[in-house]
Amino acid sequence: MNKPVKEPKLLLSAPMRIALLLCVTFVCFFLVSLLAGVATSWGENITTPKMRIIAIVQDVLVFIVPALATALMVTRIPASLLCINKKLSLNTLALALLTMIAAVPALNIIITWNASIHLPESMSGIETWFRAMENNASGNIEYILGGNSIGDLIMSLLIVGIAAGFSEELFFRGALQRLLPSGMSGHQSAVWIAAIIFSCFHFQFFGFIPRLLLGAYFGYLLLWSGCLWLPVVAHILNNSIYVVNNWIAAREGLTTVAPGAEMPNSLQSWLLIVLSVALTALGIYLTRRSTTH
């Protein structure tokens, strides 16, 4: 059985820890906003190279710097707080990644359902605002992904796949989830609170539910294993699948490759989804079990 993760002694109360993290994040976000404004106002308004630079700066300043700075200020062993000092189990990693692959058909259905949600007529103005935010976020991602060359694929994998996967997990799981009160329902509440904030931070209401579920899965991977590298690699895999799908679509001249573009309309499709759900549940069970043996 794995040894329990040593919990570092924290110097501040939970509300003070979260307030400190949010303050540092706000300052860094403000700096990124200024830099982004300067970058987009210089020369052409928006280009792929500019958006890629902004994305890298955002990953560093908005996610990595606040997580590291807060950890350094609240404990003498920040590596232990962020769970980056524990060896990654290859067996658990393999199970976690296979579970994510098995979940793709089921997750695509959730993505399609969430994207097709319509608010009541009385809230049409809010829905229009949400749709505008969704389109703006999608447009920014398209700029970052760039064209359809091998170089574009490599850059997208490095920025959207690796950099975003690592920086977001360091912030949302390593820092935010770990800084929440440790007695919250055996850490269960911390997992879901961090997942909700993670999904909200992307400002994409019509992708909120699938991103919430992914965030919760990453949170449980950290909770079960005590190793941040497990959800980091899982997050990188998820983002990289998205990048590769978009790159293939661009090569074939398609305008979109949003997974689950249509609801399944055949028995074979529904059987695939049921199989996906069953294999995902089995994968989660085996992953959890592998962290306790």
C-alpha positions as CSV (number, residue, x, y, z in Angstrom):
1,M,0.0,0.0,0.0
2,N,1.2,3.5,-0.8
3,K,2.4,5.6,2.1
4,P,0.1,8.5,2.9
5,V,1.1,11.9,1.6
6,K,2.8,14.0,4.1
7,E,0.7,17.2,4.6
8,P,2.8,20.3,5.1
9,K,2.2,22.7,7.9
10,L,0.5,25.8,6.5
11,L,1.2,29.2,8.0
12,L,-2.2,30.8,7.3
13,S,-5.9,30.0,7.8
14,A,-7.8,28.6,4.8
15,P,-9.6,31.9,4.0
16,M,-6.3,33.8,4.2
17,R,-4.6,31.2,1.9
18,I,-7.3,31.5,-0.7
19,A,-7.4,35.3,-0.5
20,L,-3.6,35.4,-1.0
21,L,-3.8,33.1,-4.0
22,L,-6.6,35.2,-5.5
23,C,-4.8,38.5,-4.9
24,V,-1.6,37.3,-6.6
25,T,-3.6,35.9,-9.4
26,F,-5.5,39.2,-9.9
27,V,-2.3,41.2,-10.0
28,C,-0.8,38.8,-12.6
29,F,-4.0,38.8,-14.6
30,F,-4.0,42.5,-14.7
31,L,-0.4,42.5,-16.0
32,V,-1.3,40.0,-18.7
33,S,-4.3,42.1,-19.7
34,L,-2.0,45.1,-20.1
35,L,0.6,43.2,-22.1
36,A,-2.1,41.7,-24.3
37,G,-3.5,45.1,-25.0
38,V,-0.1,46.4,-26.0
39,A,0.6,43.4,-28.2
40,T,-2.7,43.5,-30.1
41,S,-2.5,47.3,-30.6
42,W,1.0,47.1,-32.2
43,G,1.0,46.4,-35.9
44,E,-1.8,44.1,-37.0
45,N,-4.5,43.6,-34.5
46,I,-4.4,39.9,-34.0
47,T,-2.1,37.3,-35.5
48,T,-1.2,33.7,-34.6
49,P,2.3,34.5,-33.3
50,K,0.9,37.2,-31.1
51,M,-1.8,35.0,-29.7
52,R,0.7,32.2,-29.0
53,I,3.0,34.6,-27.1
54,I,0.0,35.9,-25.1
55,A,-1.0,32.3,-24.3
56,I,2.5,31.4,-23.0
57,V,2.7,34.6,-20.9
58,Q,-0.8,33.9,-19.5
59,D,0.2,30.3,-18.6
60,V,3.3,31.6,-16.7
61,L,1.9,34.7,-15.0
62,V,-1.8,33.8,-14.4
63,F,-1.3,30.1,-13.4
64,I,2.4,29.2,-12.6
65,V,3.5,32.4,-10.8
66,P,0.5,32.6,-8.4
67,A,0.7,28.9,-7.6
68,L,4.4,29.0,-6.8
69,A,4.4,32.3,-5.1
70,T,1.5,31.4,-2.8
71,A,3.0,28.0,-2.0
72,L,6.3,29.6,-1.0
73,M,4.5,32.1,1.3
74,V,2.3,29.6,3.1
75,T,4.6,26.7,3.8
76,R,8.3,25.8,4.1
77,I,7.9,22.8,1.9
78,P,6.0,24.1,-1.2
79,A,6.8,21.1,-3.3
80,S,4.9,18.9,-0.8
81,L,1.9,21.3,-0.8
82,L,1.8,21.3,-4.6
83,C,2.3,17.5,-4.7
84,I,5.2,17.7,-7.2
85,N,7.7,15.8,-5.1
86,K,6.0,12.3,-5.4
87,K,7.1,9.7,-7.9
88,L,4.5,9.0,-10.6
89,S,3.2,5.4,-10.8
90,L,3.4,4.2,-14.4
91,N,0.7,1.6,-13.7
92,T,-1.7,4.2,-12.3
93,L,-0.8,6.6,-15.2
94,A,-1.6,4.0,-17.8
95,L,-5.0,3.3,-16.2
96,A,-5.8,7.0,-15.9
97,L,-5.0,7.6,-19.6
98,L,-6.9,4.6,-20.8
99,T,-9.9,5.7,-18.8
100,M,-9.8,9.1,-20.5
101,I,-9.6,7.5,-24.0
102,A,-12.5,5.2,-23.1
103,A,-14.5,8.2,-21.9
104,V,-14.3,10.1,-25.2
105,P,-17.6,8.9,-26.8
106,A,-19.6,9.5,-23.6
107,L,-17.9,12.9,-23.1
108,N,-18.7,13.9,-26.7
109,I,-22.4,13.4,-26.0
110,I,-22.2,15.6,-22.9
111,I,-20.3,18.2,-25.0
112,T,-23.1,18.1,-27.6
113,W,-25.9,18.3,-25.1
114,N,-24.2,21.2,-23.2
115,A,-23.5,23.1,-26.5
116,S,-27.2,22.8,-27.5
117,I,-28.7,24.2,-24.3
118,H,-31.0,27.2,-24.7
119,L,-32.0,29.4,-21.9
120,P,-35.7,30.6,-21.4
121,E,-36.9,33.4,-23.7
122,S,-36.8,35.8,-20.7
123,M,-33.0,35.1,-20.5
124,S,-32.3,35.6,-24.2
125,G,-30.0,38.5,-23.5
126,I,-27.9,36.4,-21.1
127,E,-27.7,33.6,-23.6
128,T,-26.6,36.0,-26.3
129,W,-23.8,37.3,-24.0
130,F,-22.8,33.7,-23.2
131,R,-22.7,32.8,-26.9
132,A,-20.6,35.9,-27.6
133,M,-18.1,34.8,-24.9
134,E,-18.1,31.3,-26.3
135,N,-17.3,32.6,-29.8
136,N,-14.6,34.9,-28.6
137,A,-12.9,32.1,-26.7
138,S,-13.2,29.8,-29.7
139,G,-11.7,32.5,-32.0
140,N,-8.7,33.0,-29.7
141,I,-8.1,29.2,-29.7
142,E,-8.2,29.1,-33.5
143,Y,-5.6,31.8,-33.7
144,I,-3.3,29.9,-31.3
145,L,-3.7,26.7,-33.2
146,G,-2.7,28.5,-36.4
147,G,-2.5,26.6,-39.7
148,N,-2.2,23.1,-40.8
149,S,1.6,22.6,-41.2
150,I,3.7,20.2,-39.1
151,G,5.2,23.2,-37.4
152,D,1.8,24.5,-36.4
153,L,1.0,21.1,-35.0
154,I,4.2,21.0,-32.9
155,M,3.6,24.6,-31.6
156,S,0.0,23.8,-30.7
157,L,1.0,20.7,-28.9
158,L,3.6,22.6,-26.9
159,I,1.4,25.6,-26.1
160,V,-2.2,24.2,-25.8
161,G,-1.2,20.6,-24.9
162,I,1.8,20.7,-22.6
163,A,2.1,24.3,-21.4
164,A,-1.7,24.8,-20.7
165,G,-2.0,21.3,-19.2
166,F,0.8,21.8,-16.8
167,S,0.1,25.4,-15.8
168,E,-3.6,24.9,-15.2
169,E,-3.1,21.7,-13.1
170,L,-0.4,23.5,-11.0
171,F,-2.9,26.3,-10.3
172,F,-6.3,24.6,-10.0
173,R,-5.2,21.3,-8.5
174,G,-1.8,21.8,-7.0
175,A,-2.6,25.2,-5.4
176,L,-6.3,25.9,-5.3
177,Q,-7.6,22.4,-4.4
178,R,-4.8,21.9,-1.9
179,L,-5.2,25.3,-0.2
180,L,-8.9,24.8,0.5
181,P,-9.8,23.6,4.0
182,S,-8.4,20.0,4.4
183,G,-11.4,18.8,6.4
184,M,-14.0,19.4,3.7
185,S,-15.8,16.0,3.4
186,G,-12.5,14.1,3.3
187,H,-11.3,16.5,0.6
188,Q,-14.3,15.7,-1.7
189,S,-15.6,19.2,-1.5
190,A,-12.2,20.7,-2.4
191,V,-12.2,18.6,-5.6
192,W,-15.5,19.9,-6.8
193,I,-15.0,23.5,-5.7
194,A,-11.7,23.5,-7.7
195,A,-13.4,21.9,-10.6
196,I,-16.3,24.4,-10.7
197,I,-13.8,27.3,-10.5
198,F,-11.7,25.6,-13.2
199,S,-14.7,25.4,-15.5
200,C,-15.9,28.9,-14.8
201,F,-12.4,30.4,-15.5
202,H,-12.7,29.3,-19.1
203,F,-15.7,31.6,-19.6
204,Q,-17.5,29.0,-21.8
205,F,-21.0,28.3,-20.4
206,F,-21.8,26.0,-23.3
207,G,-18.9,23.8,-22.4
208,F,-19.2,24.1,-18.6
209,I,-20.5,20.6,-17.7
210,P,-17.9,18.5,-19.6
211,R,-15.1,20.8,-18.4
212,L,-16.5,20.5,-14.8
213,L,-16.4,16.7,-15.1
214,L,-12.8,16.7,-16.5
215,G,-11.8,19.0,-13.7
216,A,-13.3,16.8,-11.1
217,Y,-11.6,13.7,-12.6
218,F,-8.2,15.5,-12.5
219,G,-8.9,16.5,-8.9
220,Y,-9.7,12.9,-7.9
221,L,-6.5,11.7,-9.6
222,L,-4.6,14.1,-7.4
223,L,-6.6,13.2,-4.3
224,W,-6.1,9.5,-4.8
225,S,-2.4,9.5,-5.8
226,G,-1.0,12.5,-4.0
227,C,1.0,13.2,-7.2
228,L,0.3,16.3,-9.3
229,W,2.0,14.7,-12.3
230,L,-0.8,12.3,-12.8
231,P,-3.5,14.9,-13.5
232,V,-0.9,16.9,-15.4
233,V,-0.3,14.1,-17.9
234,A,-4.0,13.4,-18.1
235,H,-4.8,17.0,-18.8
236,I,-2.0,17.1,-21.5
237,L,-3.5,14.1,-23.2
238,N,-7.0,15.7,-23.2
239,N,-5.7,18.9,-24.7
240,S,-3.4,17.1,-27.2
241,I,-6.3,15.0,-28.5
242,Y,-8.2,18.3,-29.2
243,V,-5.2,19.8,-30.9
244,V,-4.6,16.8,-33.2
245,N,-8.3,16.6,-34.1
246,N,-8.3,20.3,-35.0
247,W,-5.1,19.9,-37.0
248,I,-6.5,17.0,-39.0
249,A,-9.6,18.9,-39.7
250,A,-7.6,21.9,-40.9
251,R,-5.6,19.6,-43.2
252,E,-8.9,18.3,-44.7
253,G,-10.4,21.8,-45.1
254,L,-13.1,21.4,-42.4
255,T,-14.3,24.5,-40.5
256,T,-14.9,22.7,-37.2
257,V,-14.1,19.5,-35.5
258,A,-16.0,20.0,-32.3
259,P,-16.5,16.5,-30.9
260,G,-20.0,15.2,-30.8
261,A,-21.3,17.6,-33.5
262,E,-24.5,15.6,-33.8
263,M,-26.5,13.5,-31.4
264,P,-26.2,9.8,-32.2
265,N,-29.2,8.5,-34.2
266,S,-28.4,4.8,-34.4
267,L,-28.4,1.8,-32.1
268,Q,-24.7,1.2,-32.9
269,S,-23.9,4.7,-31.7
270,W,-25.8,4.3,-28.5
271,L,-24.2,1.0,-27.8
272,L,-20.8,2.6,-28.2
273,I,-21.8,5.3,-25.7
274,V,-23.1,2.7,-23.2
275,L,-19.8,0.7,-23.6
276,S,-17.9,4.0,-23.1
277,V,-19.7,4.7,-19.9
278,A,-19.1,1.1,-18.6
279,L,-15.4,1.2,-19.5
280,T,-15.0,4.6,-18.0
281,A,-16.5,3.5,-14.7
282,L,-14.3,0.4,-14.7
283,G,-11.3,2.5,-15.5
284,I,-12.0,4.9,-12.6
285,Y,-12.5,2.0,-10.2
286,L,-9.2,0.4,-11.3
287,T,-7.3,3.7,-11.2
288,R,-8.6,4.3,-7.6
289,R,-7.7,0.8,-6.6
290,S,-4.2,1.1,-8.0
291,T,-3.4,4.1,-5.7
292,T,-4.2,2.0,-2.6
293,H,-2.2,-1.1,-3.4
